[in-house]
Amino acid sequence: MPRPPIDFWFSIGSIYTYLAVMRIDEIARRENVAFRWRPFSIRVIMKEMDNFPASKPAKLAYSWRDAGRRAAAYGFPLRPTPPYPIKEYELANRVAVVGAFEDWCPAYVRATYRRWFHDHAEPGAEPNLGDSLREIGQDPDRVRARAEADDVRAAWRAATDEARALGIFGVPSFVSAGELFWGDDRLEDAARWQAGGR
């Protein structure tokens, strides 16, 4: 009987989510596990916790340097310093919700992060949004309109409520066989936990 997928909880706009997004397929193949991509609003939850990384300059500077070191170690680029925080956060992530409905979420998120971290083009805004959608064979006008629909907005809110109920407080997070793992450096741990049948 196949194992259920690991839920990969993320928000476009997170620095460290880039490191997970760029590695997750390799980890899935290596550990023989599957991931279900779950976009939600970490901003809502962080606001509730009064935790705003952009308001902590020393921590933010460290995060960019740390993410750059880690990306270099993994063998993919991060050109400092991309625009942050992003302005069109909700649209970027509601498009990911549409992608999850239509089965192109991972390709969209990877394309978006590449343009953000390599070219400094903000997610959810032009030219990133249109170029990323066209790259994966989607019509930007159709997807933008779909991302504004009531059912997509409701799914976005429901996912955020579910993440909160699971105790998720940061991204990327992984829920593997009932266990919560937080941080891109816990991606392998989450995969092994699932692979071990726990």
Steps between C-alpha positions, in 0.01 A plus 500: 500500500655835399586746777298824512682812383683736732323834523739779399366822654645812342444864413662674206677790667701287743878513464570147621218346297718558193750245635229237540331572167821452308584165671169334567478293181847356553414405859172343388683280248780407736273407792215362283238730652246742357420857602170687482559873454283706742505878448365707790553839665786492746468879523164469675645259756817705550290812553306316769834413665632858457793355306604713202845406363519814284485713816813337645792629286776293662299178473401578142860570397607172660220310324609624158862413568408162643270417209773604257755271667256210502396552138865503393560177691205340322628620164238752394520879484364770725597850386481739796280673583157445339210736580354415841235491628303453179207731430270262309528222755134398497468487122823300463371245749140486377646417157676211675159391634369498142806297403427251778142463368628451144818299569768752396581652838860370533603619154353846564662537843842397369475740205389782731783445747760481223391836364488650849832369633697504174354802314353700792155504339236506772251212524141587423603806297605550141710381334542207741139388514430503128837358400481219756150401391586509131813291568284219637238525226232697685313808378575788741166679445299185566700410810489853645122503464474152654717609795242770585208252510311445824577127518874564468490767770301264722749217442787738586332595830410137579859386441624772736251388765614139455866598531427692819311201643801278425722731703693634200679825586755533220590387151598279345328238714435134432242274659621143467303210648348735754829667599579868437845591367588869461774644283665416169770317696233257624391399150714186505384415852135523396564278198686240704230499765243422233724250322560318828127436531466681832 
